[in-house]
Amino acid sequence: MSDKKDHNKKHYFTTVPKIEVIKVLEEYSKQEEKEDIVLWLKGKEENSEDFELSKFSKEEKAFYLRQKGSLLSKLTGSSLIDKDVLVKFKVDRFHYFTMCHLMFDSKAKEYKIQFGLDVYKSQQRTNFRLMASQLVKIQFKMNNVVFNAHDISAGGTSVTCPEGKEGDYPVEKRFEKNELMVNGKKFDIPLCVIKGTFPDKDALGNETGFLRLGIAFEKLGKDTEEELFKHINSEARAEEVKKKFNLGTKK
C-alpha cells in the first residue's frame, strides 16, 4: 500500500550474505566491550531477556550464552528455553537481527543459539525518515496548530497545510517554540523553517489538491537531537523487525 514505507525498508535493512555471517559472529565475539545479546518471543519484546556471550563456536556456528539479570532469574532459568526466539546483537555501529532456537546445555550450564536463518543488518542512515502509519503516530505543533505529520527524521518533518492557510506558511518562514510527538514521546523543537512546498499526495500517489509543507528543524540541542535520532531509529527498527518476522500473526 505505501511505497514510501517499502522504500525506506529497502534502505534500512539488508540481508547479510550467508558467507559473511560467520565473520559478523566472530567480530561480535572479539569486541572488548560488548552490548548484551537480547532474546524475545514474537510480539513480546517488552519481556525480552538479556544474555552475555560465553563463547563462540565457529564449527557449530553458535553462540554459548549466560543469562543476565537477578539472582532469582538465573536460578529459575530462562522462560525462553526450547522456543524460537528473535535475537538482537550489535557489532560496532550496526544492529543485527535473526531468529534462533534457544537450547540449554545442562552439562555446561549454558544456553546455546545456532545461526541457520537469515541475519539482517540495520543500516545506520543519517536522519532516517520514519513514515507515519497505523503503528507510528506523529504529531507536530507549529504556529499553535497541531498537525498529523506524514513522516519524521531528526532533521525535519512534513505536514499537509490546512485549506486556505497557504499564505501563512511561505518558504523560509520561521516558527519558534514548536512541539513534536512520536508515538506519545514529546520533543521540544525550538525553531523550525518551511524549506519547501509541493503537492500533497495520497497513499496511491494521487494528488489531493492540498499543499504539503517540508519543514526543517533548527537549533536543536545536541542531547535533544541525539535522543530524537535514537527514538526514530528505535521505532523504525521495531516496525521493520515486525515485518521481517511477521510479528503480530497467530503462532
Order of alpha helices (4+ residues) and beta strands (2+ residues): alpha-beta-alpha-beta-beta-beta-alpha-beta-beta-beta-beta-beta-beta-beta-beta-beta-beta-beta-beta-beta-alpha
